Amino acid sequence: MSAPLAVQVVPAAAASRIGKAGFVIGIAIVAVVAAAALFGNALLPADPFTQDLGNRLKPPFWMDGTESAHPLGTDQLGRDYLARLVYGARISLLIGIMTVIASGLIGITLGVLGGFFGGRVDDVVLFAITTRLSIPVVLVALAVVGLLGSGLGLVVATLGLLLWDRFAVVARATTMQVRTLDYVSAAWCAGASTAHILVKEILPNIASHLAVVATLEMALAILLEAALSFLGLGVPPPLPSWGLMIAEGKDYMFFSPWVIMIPGVALFTLVLGINLVGDGLRNLLGTERLR
Amino acid sequence: MSALLDIEDLEVTFGRTAAVRGASLRVEKGETHCLVGESGCGKSVTALAMMNLLARGGHRSARRMTFAGIDLLSLPDRAMARIRGNRMSMIFQEPMTSLNPAYTVGSQMAEVLTRHKGASRAAALDRAVELMGRVGITAPQMRLGQFPHQLSGGLRQRVMIAMALMCDPELLVADEPTTALDVTVQAQILRLLASLKREFGLSILLITHDLGIVARVADRVSVMYAGEVVERAPAAELFRAPQHPYTRGLLSCVPVPGRVRRDRPLGSIPGTVPAIAPGFAGCAFRSRCAHAIEVCEHDIPRRPAGGAHDYLCQLLPRERAEPQPA
């Protein structure tokens, strides 16, 4: 054999330029929101909870009658809207991440076990998935939160227990594909244990697919939390969740439209950003890694 | 001489299909034993049954199956896992998919040694570098940190071989190790296997359908057909005087410059391997055999043909291969 040539790594997928731009924009959006969530309230002078009834419903900076102390105006109780928005970002991201962790743990475990062992185990997993798919998420979330009261932890637990189905479906299908590949057989032949094969041979090779699912689920969880909060069953006031801000502002939307516009736009932007990241991830590592 | 691997009357069934029907196989210490046959005749299944890695639904039974004196049939799974990759290892047909794309070559190789011998990672990596040098990989230090997709097919197969040798196995099972490689690399890999056999005192069970490979590397050959070993012989003996009509048919399919007449079509065996249900009796080759007679529908005795050569057919031994009837 001749001397090996210097090996060049070829980029995984020839992602289109637009897709790449989307990925970059998505990352930028998520990074900005995350930074705001982490540091925003430390940097802003205003407190998200302090009421000032004399300064109710001040418009934001691009409208007449604005106040320089409140660049995004104030809500119906005179609380600084920018501070609340930034604090809401923390709630939204927290719920998104925690829900993805909880539902990911459940879904990936079930899916990988079902896909790997097949037979009876797979029957049980499939039954669980179909059962879960037949449950209307919002209704159950409403019922649970309505029965047990609202709270951040409960919202996360409820959403985590309800949103694992896509993780399970994807993990199961990709595990079935990877299970039959030669490197898994090679690991068996090298005397690896079942646990080793599951954790070190299967999981790393389906991780890219799961990462894509995770971003989609995170966006979904954030939207669902907003919906629950809007219905008054999510995060309890005075915690400023974006959904709750929209709910509290809906009575004033005809005369002060920004009170629902601002959190609405924020919600839209964050979910769009997360989805763009998901698409970008899929283009980057989606199909290429399995081979 | 005691055999390293001794399989007697191995039966493997998948539901209603009998994949292996009473195959017997002996691999001596330090020999290259070729298992030959066409697709679907049970070669790979035999090897997998030996390692107890049959796909779901597969069931094996045998009168005897020992490896270095260990009874493989009654061995618990955990003990079997300790033998796999340690005392017997396997390399696969498709080097492009038999390395895990998620880890570097070095960590995959080191893994085997740390698992079986409890070696430290540093020691395992040293051994990996040493073995990669032995199997002819240049710049092994650099390869350690590379991922499988950065290597060519030939390099990957060398990595697989080096990985299989990490624990100094006694038996190397190579399932068509060169089928996916181009001819020049194929020759290199075969030469490598032959030299490793000498160097490490390995026994190699080489599964192949390529009689060219058999002629080059085999010490002994077992020809499989429809789940049975129809002929066993030392390699030279098999090529000199093949006895079973199937073996003769196989040999007549191979063009040999100077021996095959160019104006005559190359031999071929009509039909395909039949799927055999349990309870099938008689010679499985009779539907494709030019010499089939009524006797072939009953159990066929194993006939000796001198020395370690025997075959499964009612035809009497003949000294030379006759030209295949047209």
Chai-1 contact restraints between the chains, C-beta under 6 A:
chainA,res_idxA,chainB,res_idxB,connection_type,confidence,min_distance_angstrom,max_distance_angstrom,comment,restraint_id
A,P4,B,T138,contact,1.0,0.0,6.0,A-B,restraint_1
A,V7,B,Q150,contact,1.0,0.0,6.0,A-B,restraint_2
A,L181,B,T97,contact,1.0,0.0,6.0,A-B,restraint_3
A,D182,B,F92,contact,1.0,0.0,6.0,A-B,restraint_4
A,D182,B,E94,contact,1.0,0.0,6.0,A-B,restraint_5
A,D182,B,T97,contact,1.0,0.0,6.0,A-B,restraint_6
A,D182,B,S98,contact,1.0,0.0,6.0,A-B,restraint_7
A,Y183,B,S98,contact,1.0,0.0,6.0,A-B,restraint_8
A,Y183,B,L99,contact,1.0,0.0,6.0,A-B,restraint_9
A,Y183,B,N100,contact,1.0,0.0,6.0,A-B,restraint_10
A,A186,B,S98,contact,1.0,0.0,6.0,A-B,restraint_11
A,W188,B,L53,contact,1.0,0.0,6.0,A-B,restraint_12
A,C189,B,R84,contact,1.0,0.0,6.0,A-B,restraint_13
A,C189,B,M90,contact,1.0,0.0,6.0,A-B,restraint_14
A,A190,B,G85,contact,1.0,0.0,6.0,A-B,restraint_15
A,A190,B,V112,contact,1.0,0.0,6.0,A-B,restraint_16
A,G191,B,A81,contact,1.0,0.0,6.0,A-B,restraint_17
A,G191,B,R84,contact,1.0,0.0,6.0,A-B,restraint_18
A,G191,B,G85,contact,1.0,0.0,6.0,A-B,restraint_19
A,G191,B,N86,contact,1.0,0.0,6.0,A-B,restraint_20
A,E201,B,N100,contact,1.0,0.0,6.0,A-B,restraint_21
A,P204,B,A102,contact,1.0,0.0,6.0,A-B,restraint_22
A,N205,B,A102,contact,1.0,0.0,6.0,A-B,restraint_23
